[in-house]
Amino acid sequence: MIDLKAQVDSYERDLILEALREAGGRQRHAARTLGILPTTLHEKMKRLGIPTARELYARDPAAEAGATIATALAS
């Protein structure tokens, strides 16, 4: 059986991650690329388990936010 929700979530996650990579981790720019509001992007990131810049910075305060996001998204 095909799990449509899982397939859609996977595709959406891939699109969001690609937009964030292209935007250098800047959510506002990624949201603009995707044609959605930044708040909508944030909600989708939370639902899909994609960490925000603030969450990544909280894990490693010594790292520059943009570099931390790029590193996290590379994996």
N, C-alpha and C positions, 0 to 999 in steps of 0.2 A: 504494500500500500504506500502511496506517495503522501508524505506529510507536507501539505501545501504551506502551512504557516511556517514550518522550519525552512522550507525552500525560499520563501519570500523574505524571511528574516535574514537568511544567509546572504541573499542577493543585496538586500538593503544595507547590511553591514559592510559588504565589500564596496558598495558605492560610496558610503559615508567615509570609510577609511581612505579610499582613493582621493576623494575631495579634500580630506584633511591633509593628506600627503602633498597634494598639489598646492594647498594653501599654506604650507609650512606649519601646520598645526593650528592655524588661526580659525577659530570656529565661525566667526562672522563671515570671513571670506569663503569658507567651505559652504556655509548655508546659502550664500549668494550664488555660488556655483551650482548648487543643487536646486535652487529656485524655491527655497523654504525659509521661514523665519528662523533666526538664531535660537529662539526659545523652543521651536519645534525640533531643531537639530539636537539641542541639549536633551530634550525629552527622549528622542530616539536613541541617542548615545547611552543614556541611562538605562533604557529598556533593553538595549542590545549588549550592555556590559562593556561599552567603550569608555575608557577613562577620559575625564576632562583634563585640561591643563592644570587646573587647581588641584585635582586629585593626584596627578603625577608629581607636581611640585611638592605636595605634602609628603610624598614618599621620599623625595630626594631634594631638600631645600637648597643644597649647594649647587645643583645643576641649573643651568639656564632653562627656562620653561620651554622655549622653542626647540632647543636641542633635545630636551627630555622627551617631548612629544614625538619628534622625528625618530628618536631611538626606539620608543615604545611601539610606534606604528610600523617600524621596519620589521618587527618580529611577527 
